[in-house]
Structure formats: C-alpha cells, structure tokens
C-alpha cells in the first residue's frame, strides 16, 4: 500500500499504526515496504541532483522512518509489558 508519505508525515500516523498492530497478537514479523517517488521531475541538467545524492537522501529517510517506527513500538511495549510486538523490518521497494 502506498500512502505517498514522507518521514514528517509518518510521524503523525505512528500511534494509529501501533494500535492496528495490537489487533494481531499472534503476528510475529512485520515488514514495512517503503517506496520513493521521483522528487525532481521538473529539473533538467545541472539543477537535477545526482543519483548518488538521491540514494543518500533516500537512505537517510529510510533510517528515520525505521527509527520512528521502532521507537513507537518500544514506547507502547513499555506502556503494556504484556504485549509482545512483532519484529519490525523496514525495506525499500524496488
């Protein structure tokens, strides 16, 4: 499912996401697939960032998303120690 969200938008969805996860107590693993849309379709030539820069920025955003999701899961687990959250993995879509 693609929501077209950036890390700053993911932040506002974390609480609902963890509440959703709690509905599946037997869930052992969760893989979140992140897909990045082209960001600079209007730029040509020298104004367009290099592939290396784009990959570096996407890798940074992946780390930010993963850290935010894992922090929210840990927070919820501290609130309710009886809840066993799934192992969370964040991967990039091809």
C-alpha positions as CSV (number, residue, x, y, z in Angstrom):
1,X,0.0,0.0,0.0
2,X,1.5,3.4,-0.9
3,X,0.4,6.4,1.0
4,X,3.0,8.7,-0.5
5,X,4.1,9.7,2.9
6,X,7.4,11.4,3.8
7,X,9.0,10.8,7.2
8,X,7.4,14.0,8.6
9,X,4.0,12.6,7.7
10,X,4.8,9.1,9.0
11,X,5.3,10.7,12.5
12,X,1.6,11.5,12.7
13,X,0.5,8.0,11.8
14,X,2.6,6.0,14.2
15,X,0.1,5.9,17.1
16,X,-2.7,4.5,14.8
17,X,-0.2,2.1,13.3
18,X,0.7,0.6,16.7
19,X,-2.9,0.4,17.7
20,X,-3.5,-1.5,14.4
21,X,-0.7,-3.9,15.2
22,X,-2.1,-4.7,18.6
23,X,-5.2,-6.2,16.9
24,X,-3.0,-9.1,15.7
25,X,-1.5,-10.6,18.9
26,X,-0.1,-13.7,17.0
27,X,1.8,-11.6,14.5
28,X,5.5,-12.4,14.8
29,X,7.0,-10.3,12.0
30,X,6.1,-7.2,10.2
31,X,7.8,-5.9,7.0
32,X,7.2,-2.3,6.1
33,X,7.9,-1.6,2.4
34,X,8.9,2.0,1.6
35,X,8.8,3.3,-1.9
36,X,10.2,6.7,-3.0
37,X,8.7,8.6,-5.9
38,X,10.9,10.7,-8.2
39,X,11.2,14.1,-6.5
40,X,12.6,16.3,-9.2
41,X,10.6,15.7,-12.4
42,X,10.8,19.3,-13.5
43,X,14.5,19.8,-13.2
44,X,16.9,19.3,-16.1
45,X,20.7,19.2,-16.5
46,X,22.7,20.9,-13.8
47,X,19.8,21.5,-11.5
48,X,18.9,17.8,-11.1
49,X,20.7,16.1,-8.2
50,X,23.0,13.2,-8.9
51,X,21.9,9.6,-8.4
52,X,24.3,9.3,-5.6
53,X,22.7,12.3,-3.8
54,X,19.2,10.9,-4.3
55,X,20.2,7.5,-2.9
56,X,22.0,9.1,0.0
57,X,18.8,11.1,0.8
58,X,16.6,8.1,0.5
59,X,18.8,6.0,2.8
60,X,18.6,8.8,5.4
61,X,14.8,8.8,5.1
62,X,14.7,5.0,5.5
63,X,16.7,5.2,8.7
64,X,14.5,8.0,10.0
65,X,11.3,6.0,9.2
66,X,12.7,2.8,10.8
67,X,13.8,4.6,13.9
68,X,10.5,6.4,14.4
69,X,8.5,3.1,14.0
70,X,10.7,1.1,16.3
71,X,10.7,3.9,18.9
72,X,6.9,4.0,18.9
73,X,6.7,0.2,19.2
74,X,9.1,0.2,22.1
75,X,7.1,3.0,23.8
76,X,3.9,1.0,23.5
77,X,5.6,-2.1,24.9
78,X,6.8,-0.1,27.9
79,X,3.2,1.1,28.5
80,X,1.9,-2.5,28.3
81,X,4.7,-5.1,29.1
82,X,2.3,-8.0,28.4
83,X,2.1,-7.0,24.7
84,X,4.6,-8.9,22.5
85,X,5.2,-6.8,19.4
86,X,6.2,-8.3,16.1
87,X,9.8,-8.0,14.8
88,X,9.7,-5.0,12.6
89,X,11.7,-4.7,9.4
90,X,11.7,-1.7,7.0
91,X,12.8,-2.4,3.4
92,X,12.9,-0.4,0.2
93,X,10.6,-1.3,-2.7
94,X,12.3,-1.8,-6.0
